[in-house]
Amino acid sequence: MFAALLFSIINIVQAEPLVELKESFGDTVVPYHHAIGRKKSFQQINASIKRTGYGPRTFVRSDVHKILTKTFKSLDDKPIKLVYGEGSWGGKYKNKALKPHRTHKKGLFLDIFMPLKNRMGRPVYFPIKKDNLFGYAVNFTKKGKGQGTYKKYQIDWVGLITLFDALCTHGEDRIKKVLIAEDLIPALQDPKLKKYWAPIPKKCREKLHPIKVLGPYKFAGKNLLVDHDDHIHVEFK
C-alpha cells in the first residue's frame, strides 16, 4: 500500500503540464482553427456537445509539445502543407476524454489532417470549415481521391510518408502508435512509394496501425462516422 502511494506521489510530482498547441510553423504547418479563428472554432465545437466553457481543444503535454515543435519545424523546407487538429482539453478538464473522441485526454494525443495536393499537383492546406465539421467530415476513396465537393483534392502520399518519417525522427521512442484508415493501407504500400519508406526504421514503421470505421458519434449537431481517412491519429506514451 505504501509503495502504491509513493508511486502515485512520484507521478504527481513528475507529471508534465499541459500547454496549448496553437501556433503555426512557418507556412508548412498550421492549426485547424487557422481559417476560422481560434476562439470561434473551439467554442462552436464545445457548445455542440454541451461542453461550453471547456476551452481550447489543442492542448498537449509540454514534452509532447517539444517533440511536435521539432517535428513540424523540420518540415519547413518540404513541399507539403499540413494542418493539425485536435489534441486534448487543458486545465481542470485535462483528464476528460475529448468528446466525441474516445481517447484524446492527458495531452498524449494529436490528430494531423492528411497532406493534400490540388489538381495541379501543388500542396494545399486541408479544407477546414464549419460545414465539414472542422475537417472531420471530409471523405476520400481508397486511392486518396476526395469525394463529393472535395474531388479536387488528392492525398499526398509522399507528403504523408514524409510526415511519418519526421515523427519517427523526433519522437520514435515516445510514439505509441499512429492510426490510419485501413482502406488507405494498400495505397501506402504501393511499390512506387517503397523508396520513400526505406529510410524509416522498421521499428517505427510497425507503429503505423490500420483502424476500422468508428461511430457514429454526435459531433457539432450531426452524426459522424470516424474513418481516419481524413487524418492520422498520433498517440504518445
C-alpha positions, -999 to +999 in steps of 0.1 A: +000+000+000+028+024+009+046+016-023+015+023-043+010+056-025+047+066-031+043+057-068+013+080-071+031+109-053+061+105-077+037+105-107+021+137-095+054+154-089+068+143-123+036+150-142+041+171-173+020+202-175-003+207-205+002+236-229-019+247-258-006+239-292-019+268-312+009+282-333+018+279-369+052+266-380+062+287-410+039+283-439+041+245-437+022+236-406-009+254-392-036+247-366-070+237-377-085+269-365-063+290-388-092+295-413-120+300-387-104+317-357-091+300-326-118+311-301-147+307-325-137+272-335-135+256-301-165+275-288-186+262-316-175+226-312-177+225-274-212+241-275-224+215-299-216+187-274-227+207-244-192+214-231-195+251-230-166+266-210-142+238-215-118+259-236-094+251-265-091+216-278-054+215-288-036+210-255-007+186-253+018+177-227+048+200-226+072+172-235+049+162-264+048+199-275+086+199-277+085+167-299+059+182-322+077+215-324+109+198-336+088+176-360+069+205-376+099+228-378+119+200-396+092+201-424+096+238-431+116+232-463+095+203-475+069+207-503+039+199-482+011+217-464-001+204-431-030+212-407-030+197-372-063+190-355-075+182-320-053+172-290-068+174-255-086+198-233-064+216-208-067+228-172-091+210-149-105+191-179-072+175-190-082+140-178-115+140-195-119+123-229-122+150-256-157+142-268-167+130-293-132+112-294-130+081-273-095+090-262-077+123-265-070+131-229-040+139-207-023+156-236-009+124-253-029+126-285-030+147-316-048+144-349-030+156-380-050+161-412-038+145-444-014+165-466-032+172-498-024+182-534-048+200-558-054+192-594-023+210-604-003+187-581+006+215-558+005+211-520-025+228-503-039+230-468-066+207-457-100+224-461-114+233-427-149+247-424-178+245-400-198+228-428-174+199-430-173+196-392-139+213-390-123+188-413-136+156-398-164+151-423-142+151-455-140+117-471-116+101-495-116+070-517-092+040-512-068+057-536-069+090-517-092+109-540-115+135-524-152+127-526-182+150-531-174+187-531-137+178-524-129+159-557-102+185-565-081+171-536-058+141-536-039+128-506-002+135-509+012+100-502+048+111-504+039+140-480+022+116-456+053+094-455+075+125-451+054+135-420+056+100-406+094+100-411+097+133-393+076+120-364+098+089-362+130+110-363+120+133-335+097+112-313+102+075-322+107+063-286+077+083-274+053+074-301+030+046-290+011+042-323-002+061-353-037+052-366-049+055-402-079+042-421-074+005-430-087+013-465-057+035-472-031+010-462-029-007-497-022+027-513+006+034-488+021+000-498+023+009-535+057-003-548+062+032-562+064+045-526+090+019-514+119+043-518+102+068-495+096+042-468+132+029-470+149+054-446+123+048-419+134+022-393+113-010-393+107-005-355+089+028-362+071+016-394+055-010-372+038+017-351+015+025-380-018+007-374-049+004-395-082+012-379-118+004-388-146+030-391-158+042-357-191+057-346-215+072-353-207+100-329-227+131-322-204+160-333-213+196-340-250+186-341-245+158-367-239+121-367-203+115-377-186+083-387-149+085-379-129+065-405-095+082-402-092+087-440-090+125-434-065+124-406-039+103-388-042+099-350-009+101-332-007+086-297+023+093-275+034+075-243 
